[in-house]
Amino acid sequence: MNKQISTQCLNYKQMFSTKTASLSVSLCQCTVPLRHNVQSFCPVMERKCCHIVWPAYCSGLHLSLVCILDGNQCISNPCVNGTCVDLYQSYACRCNLGFEGKDCNQPSTATNCAIANGGCDHECQNHKDGLRRTCSCVQGYRLHQNSRHCVPEGAHSCGQILVAKTSYSKPIQGLLPWLVGGEMGKKGESPWQALVLNAKGKFHCGGVLIDENWVLTAAHCLTSSLRFSVRLGDYERYKLEGTEVTVPVIKTFSHPNYDKVTVDNDIALLRLASPVSFSEYILPACLPSRALAQGVLHLNGTRTVVTGWGKEEQNSQRFTSALNFIEVPLVEHELCARQMVNNVTGNVLCAGVLGRREDACEGDSGGPMVTLYRDTWFLIGLVSWGEGCGDEEKLGIYTKVSNYNEWIESVRKG
């Protein structure tokens, strides 16, 4: 509230310090078509008042622009099978059991989140009564009127690919190895891909953009250099394509429990010196909640996409020039632990197909593992470690990002 209104409200408090008949008339003077309720000093339709001990005077007398016509949004009874709650210039419906949707006009498609994520595009939360569930969306999306689907709020919502999708439409069966011996992806198919450069401006690791100020990468990428920068919007590393943006990193945050020996908790955050502008080739990946990740996205066999500029072969001295990708399914933890010599903790995901050579390799570290769920790409892993590159009897190990949601949020807010 600005100072002018506050001062004038205090004057009115002095003028009407006791409850008298004159207070039955509203103090708001509104212009047509705005109107006020003469039965109350702070009518529901206006909601813009100077709240003092008693009474609370409307501010419309002084600034007619804040004398807002609101009214009772529930008069038309929009909630077909539920109870309407009047809000400022809006309403909310509390649906009866068996109905959902903005206006409670659709039969419930699910009562809990256990099956098919409750029909929700993004997040699903069970009610305490165990009889219903509620869907919600990650930041940058709004919930559709059917209360299940999530709709991007703008052109640059997280987890969207704006170029024509072709490469990722192939089935997993019959794929050739890509990052190891690879196939090039299409420019713009991984708009969250970051290229982490060392102090000399040389290619160092991969990373993934999660908002305009922050990039995730692997903690082991930060042990051999003190200064970094990040390049976004890149595809061909050796060509200037006009879509690239390079931003210095002003601060790095390795996870406090990162273990250099076991490579556990292999995750780090890079704070960019300035926010990046989103485009067709620069967009963040979406971070799922732990519940969505564990209940849906981490299931055995989930199809994932891993991207990077890493080496084509383990013994090669050459990193790929164009961004490559592989599509690999997640593998259950028990099988992964049996195949690997080193300890496989609960902080990682395993992916690959035994008998095939799809794998990440040196240089791919810190890069994204994403999966598509109901038209949104979610970040679920970061390239962490492996035993060789493309060994047909081994699997790739990826940091399980959702295990670190609280840490990520605390660093970003800190």
N, C-alpha and C positions, 0 to 999 in steps of 0.2 A: 504494500500500500504506500502511495507516495505521501510526502510530507504535507502537501496542501490538504488532502482529504483528512489526514490524521488530525491536523490543527483544527479544522472546521468541525470535526466530530467532537473534539474536546469542548469546543464552544457550545455545541448543542447539549452536551452533557450538563453544562452549567445552566443552560436555559431551561432544560426539562429535568430537573434533578428529582422531581417527585412524580408519582403516577397521577396524571390528571386527565380529564375528559378530552383535552385538546390532543392527547397522544393517540386518539383513535383514528386520526387522519394520517395517511402516509406522508412522509416528507419528500418522497421521490417525485420529481417533476419530469416526466418522460415525454418525448416527442412521438408523434404518430409515425409508424404503427406500433411503437412500444407502449406498454401500459404497465400500471402497477396495481397491487392489491391493497385496497384501503383498509382491509381488516387486520393488517399486520405491518409492523415497521420493517421487518425483514422477510418479505414473502418468498415462498419457494421459487417463484418464477424469476426472481432477481438474483438471489444468492450472493450479491456483491455488497457487503455491509462493513461498517466500521464496528467491530465487536468490542464494546466496552462493558462494564459490569452490568448496567441496566439503565436505560434500554439500549438496544443496538440499532443505530440509525443507518438507513441506506445512504449510499454515496451518490446516488443519481441526481440529487438536487444540485450538486456541484459540477459533476462531470456526466452529462447525459449519455455519453458514449458507453459508460459502464452500467447503464440502466438496461439490463439485458432481458429480453422476453424469453422466458424459459417455459413456464407452465408445467403441468403434470403430464409427463410423457406416458403415463399408464392409463390415461382416461380412455383411450381407444381399446384397451385390453389386448395388447399385442401378443401376450403370452398365451397361446392357444390351449396348452395343456400344462399350465404352471402358474406361478405367482409372479407378478410384475413388481420390480423395485425401481422407484423413480430416481434418476440420477440427473446431474446437471446437463441439460441438452441431450440426454440419452436415457436409456433404461437397461435393466438387466433382468433376465428371466431365471427363476428358480424352477426347474422343470420337475413335474411329477415323475414318479418312478415309471420307467418304460419309454420315456420321451427325451429327445435332445434337440439340438439346433438352437440358433439364436432366439427363435420364437417358440421353442418347444413344440414344433409342428412336425417333427420326424420321429418315427419309432427308433428306439435305441438299437444300435447295431452291435453293441457289446456291453457287458456288465463289468468287465475287469480288463487289466492290461496283459494278462497271461497269454492270451491267444491273439496272434497277429497284431501285437502292440495295441490292442483295443480298437483297431481300425484307425488309429491316429497317424498322421503323417510324420509328426515329430515326437514330442514328449507325451507320455501317458501317466496319469496318477490315479491310483485307486482311492475311493472314498473310504472312510473309516467304517462305514456300515457294511462294506463288502458287497454292496448291491449295485454300484455304479462306478463309473470312471470319468475323468475329465481330461480332455486333450488340450495341449498348449503348443506354442511354437517357439523356436529359437529366435533370438534378436534379429530383426530385419524382416520378419514375416508377421502376418496377421492371420488370425483364425477365421476361416470361412464361416458363413452363416450356418453351414451344416455341422459346425462344431467338431469337425474331424480333419479337414484339409487345411494346409498351411499355404498361404498365398504371399509371394514376395511383395514387399511394400514399395520397392523401387527397382531401378534398373541394375543396381549393384549389390543386391543381397548376397550373403555368403552362400557358398556351395552351389553356385550356378555357373554353367558353361554357356557362354554367349555365342561362340562360333558353332557352325553346323557340326553336329556330332556324327562321326563316322567310325573312327578307329576303335572306340570302346564298345561298339555294338557287336563285336565278334564274340562267339561263345568261347568258353575256356577250353573245351575239347579241341585238340589239334593245334593249339598255339605253338608257334616257334619260340625259342628263347629270345628275349628282347634286351633287357639291360645287359645280360651276358650274351654277346653275340648278336645283338639287338636289332630291333625294328624301330624306326623313327615314329614318334607320335605326330600329331598335327598341331601346328602353332595355335595357341589359345585353348588347348584342351586341358591344360593344367595351369589355370591363371593364378593359382596360389603358390606355384613353385617359386622358390627363392634360390638364388645362387650366392653362397657366402664366400666372400673374397678375403684373403689375408691382408696383412699390412702392406705387402708389395702389390696388391691389386690382382693377385693370382687366384685362380679357382681353387677353393679349399674344401667346401662341403655343400651339401644341399640344405634346404630349409623350407619352411612353409609359412605363408602369411596368414595370420589369424584375425588381424584387424589393421587399421591404417597405421598403427604405431608399433606393432609387435610381430616378431617372427620367431617361430619355434625351430629348434634344431637339436642335434644330439650334444650332450655334455662333453663327450670325448672329442668333439670338434674344436673345443676351446682350449685344449691343453697345450697346443704348440704355437700359439700366437697370442698377442695381447691386444692388437687392434684389428678391427674387422669393418667391412662394409657389406651391404646387401644389394644385389642387383635383382630387379623384378621386371616382368614383362619380356624376359629373354627367351629365345628359342635356339637360334644358331649362335653359339658362343663367339665364333670368330667373325661374325658379320654384324654390322651396325644396321639394325632393321627399323629404327625410328620409334619403337615401342618400349625400349628399355628405360628404366629409371634406376639410378644408383644412389643409394642413401648411406651415409656413414652410420655406424652403430655407436651410440654414445655410452651404452652400458650393457654389460652382459651379466646374466644370472644363471649360473649352473645350479642344479638341484642340490640342496645342502647335504643330502645323503648319497650323492653320486659316489660310486666305488670304482676307482680306476682299475682295480684288479679283476673284479667280477663283472664290471660294466653294468652293474645294477643301478637303477634310477638314472638312466642315460637320457636326460632331457635338460634343455637349457632355453632361456628366453633372451632375445636380443631386442633392446630398446632402440628404435630408429631415431635419428636426430631430428627428423621432421616427418609429419604424416604424409603418406603417399596418396595420390589421387587415384581412385579406381577407374578402370577402363575395361574394354573387352578383353584385354590381356593381363590385367592386374585386378584380382578379386580374392578375398579371403575364403578359406575353407571354413565350414561350420564345425563347431565343437559340440558333440552330443553330451547330454548328461550321463552320469555313470549308469543310471537305470536303463536308459535307452541303449547305451553301448553294451552292457552286460546282458540285457534281456533280448536284444535283437541283433545288433551289429557284430557282436563277437561270436555268433553261433558257428559251429563247425561247418565248413564248406562255404561260408560267406565269400562271395566274389569280391576281390579287392584290386585296386590299381596302384602300382608303385612307379614313381617317375624319378629320373635323375640323369646326370651327365657322367656317370661313373665309367670305370674301365670296362671294355668289352670282354676281356679275358683276365683271369687272375694274374697271369704272368706278363700281361701287356703293359707297356709303358705309356699307352695312349688312352686319354679320356675321349669320350664321344664328343663330337662337335654339336650335334643336334640333340634335343631332349628326347630321351628314349623312355619307353614304358614297358612294364610287364603286367599281366593279369594273373593273379595267383589266388587260390582259395585258402582260407584259414584252416589250420589243422589243430585238432584237439591237443590240449596241453600234455596229456599223458603220453601220447604217441611222440610228440616233439621231444619230450624229456628222454625217451628211450633212444632216439636217433642221435642225440647230441652228446658229446663228451663233456662239455662244460655245463655248469649248473644253469638250469632254466627256471627262473623265479616266476612268481605270480605277477610281476610287473611288466611282462612282455607278452606279445602275441607271436605265434609261429605261422608261417605260410609257405606254401610250395607244393609241388607234386613229386613224390618220390619216383625216381626213374627218369625224371626230366631235369632240364638244366635251367629252368627259369629261376633267376635269383638276382639280388642286388649285389654290387661289388664295390671295391674301393672308389671313393668319390661320391657314391650315392648317399653316404652317411648323413643323417639328419633330414633327409628328404621325406616327402609325405607318402603314407599309405592311406588311401581314401576308399570309401565304398558308397555306392549309390543306393539310397533308400527313399522310395516314393518321390522321386524327382529332385532330391537334394543330396549333394555330395558332402559326406561327413568325414572329418579327419579322425582316424582311429589309431594310427601308428606312425612312428618315425623309424626310418632305417637305422638299426643299431649295430648288430654284429652277426657274424656267421662263421662257419668253419670251412674256409675256402670259399670260392665263388663258383656257383653252378655245379657243385658236387651232387650227383644224382642220388646219393644216399643221405644228403643233409637237407636241412630246411633253413629258411631265413628267419632271423629274430628281429622283432620290431618293438620299440617301446610302446607300452599300452597307455596312450595319452589320457584316457578318461580317469586313470588312477591318480592323475595329478591335477584334476580340475580345480581343487581348492587352492593348491599351491600357485597355479597359473593365475587365478583370480586375485590372490593376495599380492602377488608381485605386480600385477597390472594396476591394482588400486594403490599400492604402496608409494 
